[in-house]
Amino acid sequence: MRSKPLKQMQMLLRHEREDRFGRRVITFSCCRMPPSHELNHRRLLEYLKHTLDQYVESDYTIVYFHYGLNSRNKPSLGWLQSTYKEFDRRYKKNLKALYVVHPTNFIKVLWTIFKPLISHKFGRKIIYFNYLSELREHLKYGQLIVPPEVLRYDEKLRNLHGGQVPAPAKTPPPRPPLPTQQFGVSLQYLKDKNQGELIPPVLRFTVTYLREKGLRTEGLFRRSASVHTIREIQRLYNQGKPVNFDDYGDVHIPAVILKTFLRELPQPLLTFTAYEQILGITSVESSLRVTRCHQILQSLPEHNYAVLRYLMGFLHEVSRESIFNKMNSSNLACVFGLNLIWPSQGASSLSALVPMNLFTELLIEYYEMVFSTQEARGGLGAGAVEAGEQSGPVSRGRTPRRPGLVPRASAAPDGARETPLVLEASR
């Protein structure tokens, strides 16, 4: 009986891949709002807070599609006001932009009512777009799932204006990559251009730097960086020029570069093929989940496996310093899950985040067990062994937990509010 309202809320809110600045993107679609008498607004608020709890510790962006809000599904002003007060500074601090698409006079009325409550600093984060094409300057528009109703409404607006709104520019045909290209090319391409090295140079350089100078940095991998700086470093790497991260004076920059490298791979490191298997991890008995992770990794191409092992070994090392950096395996999984796996078509739904993050958390937390016997895989060669030695942290006397002792809360990040709806969704 409760599955219908849960599905309605999941359709309202979607998690998209990161924007051009490396920030998580959440979309809210008013056209998916059911009539007010069918919606439990208290549950909706709980669901909104639970969803945002997964991202508020990192920089994030919200895209609000206003089209579809009408007299039948419009919430009361009292509920909107109380909801705004519920979202305290913890939610607003790392919200970097709130994009309002297709605003109407109702938005102007709301602004007049809420203006006394909204700080000047937060008000500057609100940006209005009359047309979807304006989003392209800020988001990776092709990866954004826009409801069909919103697409049709946008087209109608363009027709009403007699085509005066400039059509989006056509995407130029892709150019062949440079011989020194590091971003946006396959692992095989990087191997061929780097004398057979299995671990891509960008990954090795950033991991080495962060291991030496960033392991105890609070919030490592959670902060964004200047988009101009990131693009400049990408350009240097792609041109085969040296990069000295000391010149930038910010340890978060190599962390963002590492995530950007993973995100721009043509195929996710965990591959499209493994996507459905990974989503099934929550249906596996807790005591068998580590074994299941081990089995899923067996099907990875050997090169992907070697790179994944190198990366997970480093993240395991980061998690061991969580008393200083506040990045335990659960927090790291929330950051890296969507950079390691995504579907071949469209973006991952919010309901897919739980298994994706859980799978990633298990790889980090139980690194020694998941990757323990994989050296036996044939054909990896010396490069993979070296990668394992570089990334695989020494246990430092710590006794690893048995596979059966998976924490009950590991499917949700630290601090997340467990509500009946969320518990139902994770079953």
C-alpha positions in Angstrom: 0.0 0.0 0.0 2.9 2.3 0.8 4.8 1.6 -2.4 2.7 4.0 -4.5 3.5 7.2 -2.5 7.1 6.2 -2.4 7.3 5.8 -6.1 5.6 9.2 -6.5 8.3 10.8 -4.4 11.0 9.1 -6.3 9.7 10.4 -9.5 9.6 14.0 -8.1 13.2 13.9 -7.1 16.1 12.6 -9.3 19.8 12.5 -8.8 21.8 13.4 -11.9 25.5 13.1 -12.6 27.7 16.0 -11.6 27.6 19.5 -13.3 30.5 21.2 -15.0 31.9 22.2 -11.7 32.0 18.7 -10.2 29.0 19.3 -8.0 26.2 16.7 -7.5 22.9 17.7 -9.2 19.4 17.0 -7.8 16.3 17.7 -10.0 12.8 18.4 -8.7 10.0 18.1 -11.3 6.7 19.8 -10.4 4.9 18.0 -13.3 5.3 14.8 -11.3 3.5 16.2 -8.2 0.3 14.2 -7.6 -2.9 16.1 -6.5 -2.5 17.5 -3.0 -5.2 15.2 -1.5 -3.2 12.2 -2.7 0.1 13.3 -1.2 1.2 13.1 2.4 3.2 16.4 2.7 4.8 15.4 6.0 6.2 12.3 4.3 7.3 14.4 1.3 9.3 16.6 3.7 10.9 13.6 5.3 11.9 12.2 1.9 13.3 15.5 0.8 15.4 15.8 3.9 16.6 12.2 3.7 17.6 12.6 0.1 19.5 15.9 0.7 21.2 14.5 3.8 23.2 12.3 1.4 24.7 15.4 -0.3 24.7 18.4 2.1 28.3 17.7 3.3 29.5 18.2 -0.3 28.8 21.0 -2.8 25.6 20.4 -4.7 23.2 22.0 -7.1 19.4 21.8 -7.4 17.4 22.2 -10.7 13.8 23.0 -10.1 11.4 22.4 -13.1 8.5 24.6 -12.2 6.2 23.6 -15.1 3.3 21.4 -14.0 2.5 23.1 -10.7 -1.2 24.0 -10.7 -4.1 24.5 -8.4 -4.6 20.8 -8.0 -1.1 19.9 -6.8 0.2 23.2 -5.4 1.2 22.9 -1.7 -0.1 25.5 0.7 2.0 28.6 1.5 2.0 27.5 5.1 3.6 24.2 4.3 6.2 25.9 2.0 7.1 28.4 4.8 7.5 25.7 7.4 9.5 23.5 5.0 11.9 26.4 4.3 12.5 26.7 8.0 13.1 23.0 8.3 16.1 23.3 5.9 18.6 24.9 8.2 22.1 26.2 7.5 23.5 22.7 7.1 21.4 22.3 3.9 22.0 25.8 2.6 25.7 26.1 3.2 26.9 23.8 0.4 24.1 24.4 -2.0 26.0 26.3 -4.7 23.1 27.0 -7.1 19.3 26.7 -7.3 18.3 26.8 -11.0 14.6 27.7 -11.4 13.4 26.6 -14.9 10.3 28.2 -16.5 9.4 30.5 -13.7 5.9 32.1 -13.6 4.2 34.8 -11.7 3.6 32.4 -8.8 7.4 32.4 -8.3 7.4 36.2 -8.1 4.6 36.0 -5.4 6.6 33.4 -3.5 9.7 35.6 -3.6 7.8 38.6 -2.2 6.5 36.4 0.7 9.8 34.7 1.5 12.2 37.6 0.8 12.2 38.7 4.5 13.3 35.1 5.5 15.9 34.7 2.8 19.4 36.0 3.3 21.1 38.0 0.7 23.8 35.4 0.3 21.3 32.6 -0.3 19.3 34.8 -2.7 22.3 35.1 -5.0 22.3 31.4 -5.4 18.9 31.4 -7.1 19.1 31.7 -10.9 16.1 31.8 -13.3 16.1 30.2 -16.7 13.2 30.8 -19.2 14.4 28.1 -21.6 16.1 24.8 -21.2 18.8 25.9 -23.6 20.1 28.2 -20.9 21.0 25.3 -18.7 23.7 24.2 -21.1 26.1 26.8 -19.9 26.0 25.4 -16.4 25.2 21.7 -16.7 26.1 18.7 -18.8 22.7 19.0 -20.4 22.9 15.8 -22.4 23.1 13.8 -19.2 20.1 15.5 -17.6 16.8 13.6 -17.7 14.2 16.2 -18.4 10.5 15.1 -18.1 8.8 14.9 -21.5 6.1 17.3 -20.3 8.8 19.9 -19.6 10.4 19.4 -23.0 7.0 19.9 -24.8 6.3 23.0 -22.7 9.7 24.4 -23.6 9.1 23.8 -27.3 5.7 25.5 -27.0 7.3 28.6 -25.5 9.8 28.8 -28.3 7.0 28.6 -30.9 5.1 31.3 -29.1 8.1 33.6 -29.4 8.3 33.0 -33.1 11.6 31.3 -32.9 13.4 34.4 -31.5 15.1 32.3 -28.9 18.3 31.1 -30.5 18.4 27.3 -31.0 21.2 25.5 -29.2 24.3 25.1 -31.2 24.9 21.8 -32.9 27.6 19.7 -31.3 30.7 19.6 -33.5 31.9 16.2 -34.6 34.4 14.7 -32.1 38.0 15.3 -32.9 40.5 12.5 -32.6 42.3 12.5 -29.2 45.8 13.8 -28.9 48.6 11.2 -28.4 49.0 12.7 -24.9 45.3 12.9 -24.1 44.5 11.8 -20.6 40.8 12.8 -20.1 37.8 11.4 -22.0 39.7 8.4 -23.5 39.5 4.7 -22.8 41.8 2.8 -20.4 43.1 0.8 -23.4 44.0 4.1 -25.2 45.9 5.3 -22.1 47.7 1.9 -21.8 48.7 2.0 -25.5 50.1 5.5 -25.2 51.9 5.0 -22.0 54.2 2.0 -22.7 51.7 -0.6 -21.5 51.2 1.0 -18.0 48.0 -0.3 -16.5 47.5 2.6 -14.1 46.7 5.8 -16.0 49.2 8.6 -15.3 46.6 11.0 -13.9 45.3 8.5 -11.4 48.8 7.5 -10.3 50.0 11.2 -9.9 46.9 12.3 -8.0 46.9 9.3 -5.7 50.6 9.7 -5.0 50.2 13.3 -4.2 47.2 12.8 -2.0 48.8 9.9 -0.2 51.7 12.1 0.7 49.9 15.4 1.5 46.2 14.9 1.8 45.3 11.8 3.8 44.4 13.8 6.9 42.7 16.7 5.1 39.2 17.1 6.5 36.5 16.6 3.9 38.9 15.2 1.3 36.9 14.5 -2.0 33.9 16.4 -0.7 34.9 19.9 -1.9 34.7 21.4 -5.4 37.3 23.6 -6.9 37.4 26.5 -9.4 36.2 25.3 -12.8 38.8 27.5 -14.5 41.6 25.8 -12.5 40.3 22.3 -13.2 40.1 23.0 -16.9 43.6 24.4 -17.0 45.0 21.3 -15.3 43.1 19.1 -17.7 44.5 21.0 -20.6 48.1 20.7 -19.3 47.6 16.9 -18.8 46.1 16.5 -22.3 49.0 18.3 -23.8 51.5 16.1 -22.1 52.8 19.0 -19.9 53.9 18.6 -16.2 51.5 19.5 -13.4 52.8 20.5 -10.0 49.9 20.5 -7.5 52.0 22.5 -5.0 51.7 25.5 -7.3 47.9 25.6 -6.6 48.1 25.5 -2.8 44.9 23.5 -2.4 44.9 19.8 -1.7 41.3 19.5 -2.8 42.3 20.3 -6.4 44.1 16.9 -7.1 41.1 15.2 -5.4 38.7 16.9 -7.9 41.0 16.0 -10.8 40.9 12.3 -9.7 37.1 12.3 -9.6 36.9 14.2 -13.0 39.2 11.6 -14.6 36.9 8.8 -13.5 33.7 10.7 -14.5 35.0 11.4 -18.0 35.9 7.8 -18.9 33.9 6.8 -22.0 32.7 3.7 -20.0 32.5 3.6 -16.2 35.4 1.8 -14.4 32.9 -0.9 -13.2 31.5 -1.2 -16.7 28.0 -0.9 -18.1 27.7 -4.7 -18.0 28.0 -4.9 -14.2 25.4 -2.2 -13.6 22.4 -4.5 -13.0 24.5 -6.9 -10.9 25.6 -4.1 -8.6 22.0 -2.8 -8.2 21.1 -6.3 -6.9 23.6 -6.1 -4.0 20.8 -5.0 -1.5 18.8 -8.1 -2.2 21.8 -10.3 -1.0 21.9 -11.5 2.6 24.2 -9.2 4.6 26.6 -12.1 5.5 27.1 -12.9 1.8 27.5 -9.4 0.4 31.3 -9.3 0.5 31.4 -12.6 -1.3 29.0 -11.3 -3.9 31.2 -8.2 -4.5 34.1 -10.6 -5.1 32.1 -12.6 -7.6 30.9 -9.5 -9.5 34.5 -8.3 -9.9 35.5 -11.6 -11.4 33.6 -10.5 -14.6 35.5 -7.2 -15.0 38.1 -6.9 -17.8 41.5 -7.4 -16.3 42.6 -3.9 -17.0 39.5 -2.4 -15.2 40.1 -4.7 -12.3 43.7 -3.6 -11.9 42.8 0.1 -11.9 39.9 -0.5 -9.6 42.1 -2.4 -7.2 44.6 0.4 -7.2 42.0 3.0 -6.5 40.1 1.0 -3.8 43.4 0.3 -2.0 44.0 4.0 -1.8 40.5 4.9 -0.7 40.8 2.2 2.0 43.9 4.0 3.2 42.0 7.3 3.2 39.2 5.7 5.3 41.7 4.5 7.9 42.5 8.2 8.6 38.8 9.1 9.1 39.4 10.3 12.6 41.2 13.2 11.0 39.6 13.6 7.5 36.0 12.6 8.5 35.9 10.4 5.4 35.0 6.9 6.4 34.1 4.2 3.9 30.5 5.2 3.9 31.2 8.9 3.2 33.8 8.0 0.5 31.2 5.7 -1.1 28.7 8.5 -1.4 31.3 10.6 -3.2 32.7 7.8 -5.5 29.7 5.6 -6.2 28.4 7.6 -9.1 31.9 8.1 -10.5 32.5 4.4 -10.7 29.2 3.1 -12.2 26.3 4.6 -14.2 23.8 3.2 -16.7 24.5 3.2 -20.4 21.4 5.3 -21.0 20.3 8.3 -19.0 21.2 8.9 -15.4 20.9 6.8 -12.3 17.6 7.1 -10.3 17.6 8.1 -6.7 16.5 4.5 -5.8 19.7 3.2 -7.5 21.9 5.2 -5.1 21.5 2.9 -2.2 22.9 -0.2 -3.9 25.6 1.7 -5.8 26.9 3.4 -2.6 26.6 0.2 -0.6 28.6 -1.8 -3.2 31.3 0.9 -3.3 31.4 1.0 0.5 31.9 -2.7 0.7 34.8 -2.5 -1.8 36.5 0.2 0.4 35.7 -1.2 3.8 36.5 -4.9 3.0 39.3 -4.1 0.6 41.6 -6.9 1.7 38.9 -9.6 1.5 37.3 -8.5 -1.8 40.6 -8.3 -3.6 42.5 -10.9 -1.6 42.9 -13.8 -4.1 42.6 -11.9 -7.3 46.4 -12.0 -8.1 45.6 -15.4 -9.5 43.9 -13.9 -12.5 46.0 -14.5 -15.5 47.5 -12.0 -17.8 47.7 -9.0 -15.5 51.5 -8.9 -15.5 53.9 -7.0 -13.4 52.1 -3.7 -13.8 49.1 -5.0 -11.9 51.2 -6.4 -9.2 53.0 -3.1 -8.8 49.6 -1.3 -8.7 48.5 -3.6 -5.9 51.6 -3.0 -3.9 51.3 0.7 -4.3 47.6 0.8 -3.4 47.1 -2.1 -1.0 47.5 -0.6 2.5 49.2 -2.6 5.3 46.7 -3.6 7.9 48.7 -1.8 10.7 47.6 -4.4 13.1 43.9 -3.8 12.6 41.7 -6.9 12.5 39.3 -6.7 9.6 35.6 -7.4 10.3 34.3 -10.7 9.1 32.2 -10.5 6.0 29.0 -11.3 7.9 29.4 -8.3 10.1 28.2 -5.7 7.7 26.7 -2.7 9.5 23.0 -2.4 9.2 23.3 1.3 8.4 25.9 0.8 5.7 23.3 1.2 2.9 22.9 4.9 4.0 25.6 7.5 4.6 26.4 8.7 8.1 23.9 11.2 9.4 21.1 10.1 7.1 17.7 10.1 8.7 16.1 6.7 8.5 12.4 7.0 7.8 9.9 4.2 7.2 9.8 5.2 3.6 13.6 5.0 3.2 13.7 1.6 5.0 11.0 0.4 2.6 13.0 1.6 -0.4 16.1 -0.2 0.7 14.4 -3.6 1.0 
